[in-house]
Amino acid sequence: METKYDVLIVGAGVGGLYTALSLPETLSVLVLSKKSDTLSNSSLAQGGVAAVLSTENDSFELHFEDTMIAGQRKNDPDAVEVLVHEGPDDVRKIMQYGVDFDKNPDGSIQKTLEGGHCRRRIVHHRDTTGAEIVNKLLLELRRRKNITLCENTMVYRLQRVKSGFRAELLQDEKPSCVFCDYCVLATGGIGRVYKYTTNPAVATGDGIRLASELGATIRNLSYVQFHPTAFNGADREQFLISEAVRGEGAYLLNCKKERFMHRYDQRLELAPRDVVSKCILMESRKTGSNAFYLDITHRDRDYLLHRFPGIYEGCMAHGVDITKDLIPVFPCQHYLMGGIAVDLDARTSIARLYAVGECSCTGVHGKNRLASNSLLEALVFGRRAAEDITRCVQAGFAHVAVTPFTPDIAGAPLPKGLRTEIRSIMQRAYFVIPDPGAVRTGLKRIDAIISRLQNGKFAVTPDYCEALSLAVVAHTILKEVDEG
Ligand SMILES: Cc1cc2nc3c(=O)[nH]c(=O)nc-3n(C[C@H](O)[C@H](O)[C@H](O)COP(=O)(O)OP(=O)(O)OC[C@H]3O[C@@H](n4cnc5c(N)ncnc54)[C@H](O)[C@@H]3O)c2cc1C
């Protein structure tokens, strides 16, 4: 790894990878991932990518309208316009990189349906769409001589220097530092601030903390999405049962094994996620039980094995055969609609700092993300960030000088239990429906944790940095909820 790059991209999910590939090969680019390059929310995406690839039975206007309805019209309409109009070309571009979406027997691309969509417009690779996209983007990235990818490298602090940034790193836990003219944060979600989430261990909101430490505007952090149908098991990382399973006809049942959605919403099982999650909680209060199920057993076994191989395997690992058994499900944290505030070119409020993908808030999703719009957002706004950086470089901004760096890693070990405590507070205070009393007491305790982390002279380890990120994210969410 060199010490100076034109562009530093923090994160190797779809947002970070596609931004890197959209930059000209004349720029030196460093892409970092905190753990392995395939451990990300992107790699776990099952359902697919929503895009109007043909206007035969669909339109940009319908995709726009579905997105606005799901977002409770709190979306930024300009951002949604950009998403629905430009998205299809980005989907075609990743197909040129080799991404293989499922095809119909006549060779046309297969499209599925998910909650909140009025048309079949979601393209997918079986039920492992994210892994397919990440793998093909990584293959393309390795062909590019201008891009360096480093795994197991965490950015723990970002500082402004002259016209660029100095990023302080823990590479395999050893400190180092790198300089760049432009920095793109693509650090993904915040799921690990909750006790139960679909997000992997890397989703600790680091990018949001790094940006807020620089004074960047953070927006709508309380817009957290709870997916209605995660596998109801004891694991912290809950296995997702994709919306596409309901899209392909699964029924949602209560503890009496009865369908109940008709009592709450006429869109039944295909209502948007926040609606279905709230209906489950209301039904749970009514029946006094947390037992809910998805039933897809009426579909043909061979069809299910081919269409949902990942979900079949994942459920089998928990002893549930989806072709014969009911799948136990319950809501859990899944996605963050808010994040680092950005404009239509993914620019944050700090010059030369960009944010793309789940850590950013483009305004596309409003209060609730429409299924399969997030991979699309990461593609569209990742490319737009790259185009903006390219324009700025062509305008000839000066490069920053390299300055000496003294690592700061000595200090006391992090006390055990702080992260667990943060998760319990969040789970109690704000799970689907906020509990105002628990929000207020939780906020006080989180503030005390932040003060302890900042003043405790702890060693700068990945654990310490992630605990600080989780605490900052929890504080910002609870404060926003408290202020209504
Ligand atoms: C189970 C599941 C299923 C989903 N299904 C779909 C779907 O079907 N369709 C859809 O559109 N969306 C889906 N989503 C959402 C979608 O996958 C994500 O929103 C999107 O992929 C986020 O991409 P990203 O690039 O922003 O972040 P991620 O893919 O999460 O990547 C984040 C990257 O940042 C790195 N990172 C984090 N902190 C640091 C740090 N401090 N230093 C260095 N690197 C760091 C991580 O190592 C990782 O490489 C799903 C999400 C989950 C969890």
Ligand as a Chemical Component Dictionary entry (heavy atoms), coordinates in Angstrom:
data_LIG
# 
_chem_comp.id                   LIG 
_chem_comp.type                 NON-POLYMER 
_chem_comp.pdbx_formal_charge   0 
_chem_comp.three_letter_code    LIG 
# 
loop_
_chem_comp_atom.comp_id 
_chem_comp_atom.atom_id 
_chem_comp_atom.alt_atom_id 
_chem_comp_atom.type_symbol 
_chem_comp_atom.charge 
_chem_comp_atom.model_Cartn_x 
_chem_comp_atom.model_Cartn_y 
_chem_comp_atom.model_Cartn_z 
_chem_comp_atom.pdbx_ordinal 
LIG C1  C1  C 0 -29.696 -9.909 4.574  1  
LIG C2  C2  C 0 -29.842 -8.709 3.676  2  
LIG C3  C3  C 0 -30.568 -8.815 2.487  3  
LIG C4  C4  C 0 -30.689 -7.696 1.643  4  
LIG N1  N1  N 0 -31.359 -7.826 0.454  5  
LIG C5  C5  C 0 -31.394 -6.773 -0.408 6  
LIG C6  C6  C 0 -31.965 -6.897 -1.698 7  
LIG O1  O1  O 0 -32.427 -7.961 -2.081 8  
LIG N2  N2  N 0 -31.968 -5.806 -2.516 9  
LIG C7  C7  C 0 -31.453 -4.603 -2.130 10 
LIG O2  O2  O 0 -31.501 -3.643 -2.909 11 
LIG N3  N3  N 0 -30.886 -4.473 -0.922 12 
LIG C8  C8  C 0 -30.836 -5.512 -0.056 13 
LIG N4  N4  N 0 -30.243 -5.359 1.168  14 
LIG C9  C9  C 0 -29.636 -4.079 1.511  15 
LIG C10 C10 C 0 -28.349 -3.913 0.723  16 
LIG O3  O3  O 0 -27.670 -5.137 0.668  17 
LIG C11 C11 C 0 -27.436 -2.879 1.365  18 
LIG O4  O4  O 0 -28.126 -1.725 1.708  19 
LIG C12 C12 C 0 -26.334 -2.468 0.409  20 
LIG O5  O5  O 0 -25.746 -3.601 -0.141 21 
LIG C13 C13 C 0 -25.307 -1.643 1.145  22 
LIG O6  O6  O 0 -24.153 -1.561 0.358  23 
LIG P1  P1  P 0 -22.961 -0.650 0.856  24 
LIG O7  O7  O 0 -21.921 -0.743 -0.185 25 
LIG O8  O8  O 0 -23.474 0.666  1.237  26 
LIG O9  O9  O 0 -22.480 -1.338 2.237  27 
LIG P2  P2  P 0 -21.965 -2.796 2.564  28 
LIG O10 O10 O 0 -22.251 -3.729 1.466  29 
LIG O11 O11 O 0 -22.466 -3.161 3.908  30 
LIG O12 O12 O 0 -20.376 -2.622 2.634  31 
LIG C14 C14 C 0 -19.784 -1.927 3.703  32 
LIG C15 C15 C 0 -18.284 -2.040 3.570  33 
LIG O13 O13 O 0 -17.677 -1.082 4.428  34 
LIG C16 C16 C 0 -16.591 -1.676 5.110  35 
LIG N5  N5  N 0 -16.340 -0.915 6.336  36 
LIG C17 C17 C 0 -17.195 -0.576 7.326  37 
LIG N6  N6  N 0 -16.576 0.171  8.260  38 
LIG C18 C18 C 0 -15.291 0.306  7.852  39 
LIG C19 C19 C 0 -14.143 0.951  8.389  40 
LIG N7  N7  N 0 -14.185 1.634  9.542  41 
LIG N8  N8  N 0 -12.981 0.867  7.706  42 
LIG C20 C20 C 0 -12.898 0.171  6.544  43 
LIG N9  N9  N 0 -13.959 -0.456 5.985  44 
LIG C21 C21 C 0 -15.131 -0.382 6.626  45 
LIG C22 C22 C 0 -17.047 -3.095 5.338  46 
LIG O14 O14 O 0 -15.942 -3.913 5.624  47 
LIG C23 C23 C 0 -17.698 -3.385 3.982  48 
LIG O15 O15 O 0 -16.710 -3.738 3.054  49 
LIG C24 C24 C 0 -30.104 -6.461 2.018  50 
LIG C25 C25 C 0 -29.375 -6.376 3.200  51 
LIG C26 C26 C 0 -29.226 -7.474 4.027  52 
LIG C27 C27 C 0 -28.439 -7.346 5.283  53 
# 
loop_
_chem_comp_bond.comp_id 
_chem_comp_bond.atom_id_1 
_chem_comp_bond.atom_id_2 
_chem_comp_bond.value_order 
_chem_comp_bond.pdbx_ordinal 
LIG C1  C2  SING 1  
LIG C2  C3  SING 2  
LIG C2  C26 DOUB 3  
LIG C3  C4  DOUB 4  
LIG C4  N1  SING 5  
LIG C4  C24 SING 6  
LIG N1  C5  DOUB 7  
LIG C5  C6  SING 8  
LIG C5  C8  SING 9  
LIG C6  O1  DOUB 10 
LIG C6  N2  SING 11 
LIG N2  C7  SING 12 
LIG C7  O2  DOUB 13 
LIG C7  N3  SING 14 
LIG N3  C8  DOUB 15 
LIG C8  N4  SING 16 
LIG N4  C9  SING 17 
LIG N4  C24 SING 18 
LIG C9  C10 SING 19 
LIG C10 O3  SING 20 
LIG C10 C11 SING 21 
LIG C11 O4  SING 22 
LIG C11 C12 SING 23 
LIG C12 O5  SING 24 
LIG C12 C13 SING 25 
LIG C13 O6  SING 26 
LIG O6  P1  SING 27 
LIG P1  O7  DOUB 28 
LIG P1  O8  SING 29 
LIG P1  O9  SING 30 
LIG O9  P2  SING 31 
LIG P2  O10 DOUB 32 
LIG P2  O11 SING 33 
LIG P2  O12 SING 34 
LIG O12 C14 SING 35 
LIG C14 C15 SING 36 
LIG C15 O13 SING 37 
LIG C15 C23 SING 38 
LIG O13 C16 SING 39 
LIG C16 N5  SING 40 
LIG C16 C22 SING 41 
LIG N5  C17 SING 42 
LIG N5  C21 SING 43 
LIG C17 N6  DOUB 44 
LIG N6  C18 SING 45 
LIG C18 C19 SING 46 
LIG C18 C21 DOUB 47 
LIG C19 N7  SING 48 
LIG C19 N8  DOUB 49 
LIG N8  C20 SING 50 
LIG C20 N9  DOUB 51 
LIG N9  C21 SING 52 
LIG C22 O14 SING 53 
LIG C22 C23 SING 54 
LIG C23 O15 SING 55 
LIG C24 C25 DOUB 56 
LIG C25 C26 SING 57 
LIG C26 C27 SING 58 
# 
